[in-house]
Amino acid sequence: MVFSSLTFLYAYLPLTLLIYFTVPLRYRNMVLLAVSLFFYGWGEPVYVLLMIFSILFNYIFGALVAKYRSTDRKKAKMFLIIDIIANLALLGFFKYFDFFAANLNMIGIRFIHPLHLGLPIGISFYTFQTMSYPIDLYRFDTDPQKKLVNFGAYVSMFPQLIAGPIVRYRDIARQLEERHENINQIYSGIQRFIIGLAKKVLLANSAGQVWEFAKGLSAEQSSLLTAWLGIAFYAFQIYFDFSGYSDMAIGLGRIFGFEFCENFNYPYIASSITDFWRRWHISLSSWFRDYVYIPLGGNRKGLKRQLVNIMIVWLLTGFWHGAAWNFVLWGVFYGIVLILEKCFLLKKMEKWPVWTRHLYTMVIVLIAWVFFADENIGAAFRYLLGMIWAKPVSASALFILRDHFVLLIVCILASTPVLKNAWGWIQQKTNGKGTYLAPLAAAFTLILCTAFIVDATYNPFLYFRF
């Protein structure tokens, strides 16, 4: 079940809210756990057992880590290591077993065969969430959760279960124990959810259809302009798809009384790749920083070790996104660029005009998206060649510009703070009276999104596969 479906919008969500706000406060985590497990089981009834196992296992081992962290650090560390290994083993089995088996078969090692198991949706996200809990306990960064229901509600919470943001237990521990939803918070959550829905349904889906058209063209039909326009629309698709989901997750969390971390901060206005990754998928970047990069030594053991640590993190980041070589290549590509920036490029860029830094960043990002978008590395390189060496303009490029120019402009504006700043300016000039228009705008947007969903034949969620 995806958020941008009629089943979710007009059946599951209203019924969930009715039950949630009807029961007394002390039972709301229990309701949240139940409806979240139902939400997860809707698409994967078998894998809901895996979710329940993950909840129980991490709850038990978290309690063991907490029990011994003050009195017997060796024993606490042993339980922590067992927990981490078990979590990574589950993730590795379901997500990477077939990848390694297929590659071993290709080089003649055939005693292991792919199992072709379905990938449990959101396993990369909730595995990282559950691992952060015992690690933070071991570090004394949080206190143990004594109530299994509360911990289960944290792990399975449906707003951010499928595609993040990656919420750490310590960030919502207090909210699990005591939260009091109010009208302003619920209203703000509804607004944020509808903004995310519009990003997904109106912009991401529309941009994705242009990308599908562009990448399906033959070399004779394409051109330099077509290739760049195509990958630009893919960049908008994945941004509005993922940031839209994050907005919906944050909005839903707010309705239920939770404040989740922000996951995006206008990454396409970044002035370097270092800056870009401070703005894109913030919860993942900060997770790798705190649980991989810093424990490896971070920047505390000299420049050479720091550069090795950066490359390790980006190899893992690429592999986290998918069990395919294109994601590894994507991670290595970003690792190399970030190392170059760390060594000398950032200092040189300080002397560049602002527009040049933005242009450099977007060229690198668009090239990287080519490898991310296609698991066939050969096809990715052929597409990249079309961005470098092809006839300048073709009929397909003119068709894209003619039929999708308005969409392109809207996507550009919506990926910058322009619209947000414009709304703030209206509020200022009208002394806040523009606030009264917000409910009407939200209602109209919801109706428009519903109409698009009813008529849609293309409505994927890209990050569901991760």
Summary of the structure (lengths in Angstrom):
residues: 466
radius of gyration: 23.2
end to end distance: 15.6
largest distance: 72.5
contacts: 1495
relative contact order: 0.10
helix: 75%
strand: 0%
